[in-house]
Amino acid sequence: MPLGKLPIKGIKMITLVFTEFIHMVIEILPFFIAAVLLSSVLETKLNSEKILAPFIKGKFAVIWTCLLGGILPGCACATVPLAKSLKTKHAGLGVTACFLIVAPLLGPHTILLCYGFLGFKFTIWRIITALLGGIVMGYLFSYLESRKILVMPPPTTTPCTTNDCSNPACHHPKFWEVTWKTTRTLGLYFLIGLLVASALTVLIPKDLIPSYIGTGPLAYLIAALVGIPVYVCEGEEIPITQALLNLGLGAGPSFTFMMGAVGTCVPTILMAKKIIGSKPVMLYLVFWFVFATLSGYLFSLA
């Protein structure tokens, strides 16, 4: 239907959504720019593979991998080649899975955007729970691998023989090249998230979520069940979480939604299946459902 034939109420709703969208873009733009620049600096100035290499063996390998994974560039484009590299260096299943999952949760750009939208408490709790979840899961996977219950597929390598090698680990991009790539990828997903958040804020009545979902145990389960299959990536979950808070969803269930959604980003899960195998990925999904629900509940008590 042409815009001119839309009912007045429909035009008003579209205008309100657009106005809310512009307001959110202006509000978060400084954090977005800072996040992109920081991520680009880390990706081009740090040799992530060399930094991780000394820490992939031993009793504390999972802990070191979690801590280092939190400061290295965390988008899927950077995480997957690094995870493959860890695997080729014979890192265990626990270490490889831990890095593959924790890095996107704690990417520097994501943390900055989380602080800009949701504030200090959400950001600190996200860091704590992501690290704790990654460490617990890493040691669980390591134990199951030692008992031959889980087996990681053998590594496949692509030798680096030319300057235009197709192996991502052989490519050393320049700062502005990475900045443009990150802006294009992060910006697309984040604008989608802002648009969804704007629509939710305008179109859903303020009393709908408190009336039908509430703040009890059911709210956490619903938040996890909705968040985990939702396709979000690269910070898209953050403005949606803010919109849910504005609509009256409790802080605990909102945190559960955020962690469930970003911890099970569809592209990451699909790529993780190729690296660590189907059974570990299935176990991870179950683990993260329980962990996201529990972390949201503990957040409500903090």
ChimeraX attribute file (.defattr): number of C-alpha atoms within 10 A of each C-alpha:
attribute: neighborCount
match mode: 1-to-1
recipient: residues
	/A:1	5
	/A:2	5
	/A:3	9
	/A:4	8
	/A:5	9
	/A:6	11
	/A:7	9
	/A:8	10
	/A:9	9
	/A:10	12
	/A:11	14
	/A:12	12
	/A:13	14
	/A:14	14
	/A:15	13
	/A:16	17
	/A:17	21
	/A:18	16
	/A:19	14
	/A:20	18
	/A:21	21
	/A:22	14
	/A:23	13
	/A:24	18
	/A:25	16
	/A:26	9
	/A:27	13
	/A:28	15
	/A:29	13
	/A:30	12
	/A:31	19
	/A:32	21
	/A:33	16
	/A:34	15
	/A:35	21
	/A:36	23
	/A:37	21
	/A:38	16
	/A:39	23
	/A:40	26
	/A:41	16
	/A:42	16
	/A:43	21
	/A:44	18
	/A:45	11
	/A:46	13
	/A:47	12
	/A:48	20
	/A:49	14
	/A:50	9
	/A:51	12
	/A:52	19
	/A:53	14
	/A:54	11
	/A:55	18
	/A:56	22
	/A:57	16
	/A:58	11
	/A:59	10
	/A:60	13
	/A:61	21
	/A:62	29
	/A:63	22
	/A:64	20
	/A:65	29
	/A:66	25
	/A:67	17
	/A:68	18
	/A:69	26
	/A:70	22
	/A:71	15
	/A:72	23
	/A:73	26
	/A:74	26
	/A:75	24
	/A:76	20
	/A:77	14
	/A:78	18
	/A:79	23
	/A:80	22
	/A:81	17
	/A:82	20
	/A:83	24
	/A:84	23
	/A:85	21
	/A:86	23
	/A:87	24
	/A:88	13
	/A:89	13
	/A:90	15
	/A:91	21
	/A:92	24
	/A:93	28
	/A:94	28
	/A:95	30
	/A:96	27
	/A:97	29
	/A:98	28
	/A:99	30
	/A:100	31
	/A:101	30
	/A:102	26
	/A:103	30
	/A:104	29
	/A:105	29
	/A:106	27
	/A:107	24
	/A:108	25
	/A:109	26
	/A:110	28
	/A:111	21
	/A:112	22
	/A:113	26
	/A:114	24
	/A:115	16
	/A:116	19
	/A:117	18
	/A:118	16
	/A:119	12
	/A:120	12
	/A:121	12
	/A:122	19
	/A:123	19
	/A:124	14
	/A:125	17
	/A:126	22
	/A:127	17
	/A:128	13
	/A:129	20
	/A:130	25
	/A:131	23
	/A:132	17
	/A:133	20
	/A:134	29
	/A:135	25
	/A:136	17
	/A:137	23
	/A:138	26
	/A:139	20
	/A:140	14
	/A:141	25
	/A:142	22
	/A:143	15
	/A:144	16
	/A:145	17
	/A:146	13
	/A:147	10
	/A:148	10
	/A:149	11
	/A:150	19
	/A:151	19
	/A:152	21
	/A:153	14
	/A:154	12
	/A:155	14
	/A:156	11
	/A:157	11
	/A:158	11
	/A:159	11
	/A:160	14
	/A:161	10
	/A:162	8
	/A:163	9
	/A:164	10
	/A:165	13
	/A:166	13
	/A:167	13
	/A:168	17
	/A:169	18
	/A:170	16
	/A:171	12
	/A:172	13
	/A:173	12
	/A:174	13
	/A:175	17
	/A:176	13
	/A:177	12
	/A:178	19
	/A:179	21
	/A:180	15
	/A:181	15
	/A:182	21
	/A:183	19
	/A:184	12
	/A:185	15
	/A:186	21
	/A:187	19
	/A:188	14
	/A:189	18
	/A:190	25
	/A:191	17
	/A:192	16
	/A:193	23
	/A:194	25
	/A:195	22
	/A:196	18
	/A:197	26
	/A:198	23
	/A:199	20
	/A:200	18
	/A:201	22
	/A:202	19
	/A:203	13
	/A:204	13
	/A:205	11
	/A:206	16
	/A:207	12
	/A:208	13
	/A:209	18
	/A:210	14
	/A:211	11
	/A:212	9
	/A:213	18
	/A:214	17
	/A:215	18
	/A:216	12
	/A:217	12
	/A:218	12
	/A:219	24
	/A:220	27
	/A:221	19
	/A:222	15
	/A:223	25
	/A:224	29
	/A:225	17
	/A:226	14
	/A:227	26
	/A:228	24
	/A:229	14
	/A:230	17
	/A:231	14
	/A:232	24
	/A:233	27
	/A:234	24
	/A:235	26
	/A:236	27
	/A:237	30
	/A:238	30
	/A:239	27
	/A:240	26
	/A:241	27
	/A:242	21
	/A:243	22
	/A:244	23
	/A:245	19
	/A:246	14
	/A:247	19
	/A:248	19
	/A:249	26
	/A:250	21
	/A:251	20
	/A:252	26
	/A:253	33
	/A:254	28
	/A:255	31
	/A:256	32
	/A:257	31
	/A:258	28
	/A:259	29
	/A:260	29
	/A:261	29
	/A:262	25
	/A:263	26
	/A:264	26
	/A:265	23
	/A:266	17
	/A:267	12
	/A:268	20
	/A:269	19
	/A:270	14
	/A:271	15
	/A:272	21
	/A:273	16
	/A:274	13
	/A:275	24
	/A:276	25
	/A:277	19
	/A:278	18
	/A:279	13
	/A:280	22
	/A:281	20
	/A:282	12
	/A:283	13
	/A:284	19
	/A:285	16
	/A:286	10
	/A:287	14
	/A:288	22
	/A:289	21
	/A:290	15
	/A:291	21
	/A:292	29
	/A:293	25
	/A:294	18
	/A:295	26
	/A:296	28
	/A:297	21
	/A:298	15
	/A:299	19
	/A:300	14
	/A:301	9
	/A:302	9
